[in-house]
Amino acid sequence: MKLRNTHRLPTALVAAVTNDPYNAGECDFTTSTLILPPQIYQLRLRYWDQIEEDAMDRIWSLLGQAIHHILERGAKDSAIFKGKNYLFEQRVFFQVDNRVVSTQIDHWVDGTLFDYKVTSVWSVIDGPKPEWTAQLNIGAYGLRVTHNLETTALKNVCILRDWSMNRAKRGQGYPPNQVKTVSNKLWTMEEQYDFISRRIALHEAAGEVSDEELAELFPCSFEERWAKPTTYAVMKKGRKTALRVFASKEEAENFFLANGGLKSDVLRIEVRPGEQTRCEKYCSVAPFCHQFKALKAA
């Protein structure tokens, strides 16, 4: 992978994001790769030497690493955990279908498995992401088969990097605090095993096909692309926000006509184009992805 410094960050920051100490150990899959869409994972493997990223894009990851380091230091020196059964920042290896899986445990204490994330407010407003739930369940399975530790609850502790006190005062579903704990569904051990087994099979099958076939047989879903559909907003002159926003052009036109849109220049329909958010802004393999190229051409 090639790392650019387009934004001319200070040398120390560039060195910090370049010299990432991450080490998953000897394994066939990590939790992170298992929950990745197979197409993305395969394209990363195939085009690793050609992928380009900007140092600025790794700053949030750098902050996340700092948080984990400080939490681990605090756990070792604190009396809070004395007398409790707990683990902090431990990598666990286990086998499923003769494949070695590596997973990182952030914090397990008295039956609750925690994962700490430095993330956006908007990542928690609608509840836990599916990949967060999967990540924690994989960790819970690993702890049971390697350490004989039973997990009874799964929680994400989210440190909200863009939290605003002024927004919080308005309420309307906005998190009241800068730290939000999100509960996840705990699967049965059988469900955890089946999920891991299916993901291993899916990734290995994707590894057997061409780039073009990846787009056809293992496409990233609407949700995996973090896609937003095209919407149609009926706007009123002098008003900043839409009167109504519709999923279809027909619905917008019907509302427009029902409210006398043709008889004055007060109303208009504004088309808000959809986007493939992950593909367009956050996916380093988008330049090599046949699915993304087809979406752009459509």
ZIZICOR-V283550 format. One record per backbone hydrogen bond with DSSP energy under -0.5 kcal/mol. CO is the residue of the C=O (numbers start at 0). NH is the residue of the N-H. Records with the same first field share a line. If there is no record, write none. Layout:
CO: NH / NH
This chain:
1: 3 / 52
3: 54
4: 7
9: 12 / 13
10: 14
11: 15
12: 16
13: 17
14: 18
17: 19
24: 26
28: 101
29: 33
30: 34
31: 35
32: 35
36: 39 / 40
37: 41
38: 42
39: 43
40: 44
41: 45
42: 46
43: 47
46: 49 / 50
50: 1
52: 3
53: 56
54: 57
55: 58
57: 61
58: 62
59: 63
60: 64
61: 65
62: 66
63: 67
64: 68
65: 69
66: 70
67: 71
68: 72
69: 73
70: 74
71: 75
72: 76
73: 77
78: 81
80: 83
83: 85
84: 109
86: 107
89: 104
91: 102
93: 100
95: 98
98: 95 / 100
99: 27 / 28
100: 93
101: 30
102: 91 / 104
103: 105
104: 89
105: 88
106: 113
107: 86
108: 111
110: 112 / 151 / 152
111: 108 / 113
112: 154
113: 106
114: 156
116: 118 / 158
118: 160
119: 122
120: 123 / 124
123: 126
128: 131 / 132
129: 133
130: 134
131: 135
132: 136
133: 137
134: 138
135: 139
136: 140
137: 141
138: 142
139: 143
140: 144
141: 145
142: 146 / 148
143: 147
147: 149
152: 112
153: 183
154: 114 / 156
155: 157 / 181
156: 116 / 158
157: 159 / 179
158: 118 / 160
159: 162
163: 167
164: 168
165: 169
166: 169 / 170
167: 170
170: 173
177: 159
179: 157 / 181
181: 155
183: 153
184: 186
187: 191
188: 192
189: 193
190: 194
191: 195
192: 196
193: 197
194: 198
195: 199
196: 200
197: 201
198: 202
199: 203
200: 204
201: 205
202: 206
204: 207
205: 208
209: 213
210: 214
211: 215
212: 216 / 217
213: 217
220: 224
221: 226
222: 225
224: 277 / 278
225: 276
227: 274
230: 271
231: 245
232: 234 / 269
233: 242 / 243
234: 267
235: 238
243: 233
245: 231
247: 251
248: 252
249: 253
250: 254
251: 255
252: 256
253: 257
254: 258
255: 260
256: 259
259: 262
260: 263
265: 236
267: 234 / 269
268: 270
269: 232 / 271
270: 272
271: 230
274: 227 / 276
275: 279
276: 280 / 281
277: 281 / 282
281: 283
282: 285
284: 287
285: 288
287: 289
288: 292
289: 293
290: 294
291: 295
292: 296
293: 297
